[in-house]
Amino acid sequence: MSLAGARMREHSPTLDQPFPHYRYPAAPVAFLPKEDVHPIAFGPIPSRRLGQSLGVNHIPPKHCSYACLYCQVHCVTRMTATRREFFPADTVIGRVRQRIDECRHQLQAVDYVSFVPDGEPTLDVHLGRELAAVREAGLRVAVITNGTLLWRPDVRRELAGADLVSIKVDAATEAAWRRVNRPSPELELDRVLAGIAEFARAFPGELLTETMLVAGANDDEPNIRAVADFVAALDPDQPYLAIPTRPPFETGVRPPADDVVVRCYALMRERLPNLELLGVEIPGEFGRTGSTLDDLMAILLIHPMLEEAVAAYLQKAGLGLDALEPLLAAGTVQRVAYRAQCFYASRISPVVAGGSPDLAPRP
């Protein structure tokens, strides 16, 4: 049976119109949160790839060059592939250094400082200076990027200052790329892939790739073989194949059926013998430095948490899940049912038609 034939037909729209049409913003949306309320530094949180990761959220929600189907952040506020300032570099550096000092005071381990914001990190014109400042603090720095701006020499030069770079490669065929990543009209797939390849050839640090599978979007055999060929040519230290483990913002987005995931994994392993499959939400210690609810909200803005992880986090401060009731009632926090599990996530934008996750009632 072909990969397409093995999909979960009850959840997979047709390939002619695989998912609801994405409406690209016609003009910039003038929304930048105030520096004193935007949680630029958060965590540390447990990461599959990075251990205890102190996160840097230096891009406001949501300025990105992609509108990926599986993104857990709300709908794109500004679709762009143009670099700019979002916060002054000194503000970002100061917030991160403050968080590092708080973690050290609390004797909390930090394995990496990870630039993993609400949008694409390389859109920040100050990224190179910010990476250098973190390394000067004596910590390893990671950047999680979609790779769309690596065709630019300045972006490649700045990212070379990271210790670890993880690049998204969900598609290597035009049709799959447009279905799963829904790119900015400014982008061309050939140029994106060429930029990623040029960066990989020269990057001295640790290079990871991650391919996220979405049923009906990029799990067809031609795309999987093309991705495997492209990633193999990059020669990454570690390639990953993944399925969504946290609730996407958009409804109707599902991982492929188990047999399709296995077939995709087997196809990619032919070219990538060290390929690892990600698909299980991992337990771990979430960091805290001061106000428990403030720290939790900063994490939830980026990283939806399993209900049991939230309960354990609150319990260490002598609180129960009922401490979140005012936030749930106000709509600041939402409880989301996804794949037979319950997550808590932050809601930081108004609900739009067809764009909110299914909310799970409290038992």
Secondary structure, DSSP 4 states (H G I P E B T S, - for coil): --TGGGS-TTT---SSS-SPPP---SS-------TTTS--EEEEEEETTTEEEEEE--S-TTEESB--TT-SS-S-SEE----B-SS-HHHHHHHHHHHHHHHHHTT---SEEEE--SS-GGGBTTHHHHHHHHHHTT--EEEEE--TTTTSHHHHHHHTTSSEEEEE---SSHHHHHHHT-B-TT--HHHHHHHHHHHHHH--SEEEEEEE--TTTT-SHHHHHHHHHHHHHH--SEEEEE---S--SSTT--PPPHHHHHHHHHHHHTT-TT-EEE-SPPP-PPP-SS-HHHHHHHHHTT--EEHHHHHHHHHTTT--GGGGHHHHHHTSEEEEEETTEEEEEE--S---TT-SPPBPPP-
